[in-house]
Amino acid sequence: MELKNILFEVRNKTAFVTINRPDKLNALNDETVNELKEVFTSIKNNDAISVTILTGSGEKSFVAGADISELNKLNTVSGKTFTEKGQEVFNLIEKLGKPVIAAVNGFALGGGCELALACHIRLASEKAKFGQPEVILGIIPGYGGTQRLTRLINSGRAAEMILTGDMIDANEALRIGLVNKIYSAEELMSKAVELAEKISSRGEIAVRMALRAVVSCDELSESEGQNLESCLFALCCATEDFKEGTLAFLEKRKPNFKNK
Ligand code: COA
């Protein structure tokens, strides 16, 4: 896989995906969206990867949105294809089946905010800025932002961000539940790695089942969701890791999970 706009590496069981167009503040051009699809498809199919950390290159930006020089050329037909393609890739991330942590190191605007929203956990540097500035360009969010932001932070707050296009800082993002935690710029990646390693140390099958139940929440009724939870719980009961995890507690030792 030849990548021009993304850096990709795997250390221990963690994949590091870095959008790498710092001179354009990591704006997502079509090529980068294609590469995101390739990279996340390979992560999905790679059993050696448990958790992924997604970030932006340089000190200024996570992702400053879709590439406006490409947006400018869209018409009705290509505009529909453009959003459907982005939505497909961001859905792939959300439904990856493995946790994805966004380490938001700077601007997360437009498609960048939407990309962070497609991740399961968002950590922010104190320099991070979030916004959906599409209305300033005469368009609306098109990579799932109207839906995911509204579900995550409630409709009034989402409407304010989407209708004004205003940016908010990391403290405000924390206050309204858009991010989980804020760290200094220097600490952000090490804290993301710490979190990834903590998750990787848990029973991997259980982590994947739990994530599946959590991600399905928006699409299912309460009773369907509880039924899914119950089925996934029962599946966990069939694993060796479940026996090991419970036995380790009773024997007052650390579990030795085998992902079986
Ligand atoms: N698409 C294409 N290029 C972008 C971009 C985007 N979304 N965001 C930034 N860039 C480019 C700039 O054009 C500039 O390129 P240049 O040096 O070739 O002129 C470079 O990245 C640096 O950006 P600049 O605007 O000079 O940085 P700044 O610190 O003054 O401002 C922002 C930073 C993020 C406030 C500003 O770049 C911005 O508003 N970007 C657009 C954000 C947006 O509307 N995103 C949603 C798109 S749907």
Residues whose N, C-alpha, C, O or C-beta is under 5 A from the ligand:
A	BS01	COA	D23 K24 L25 A27 A64 G65 A66 D67 I68 S69 F107 L109 G110 G111 P133 E134
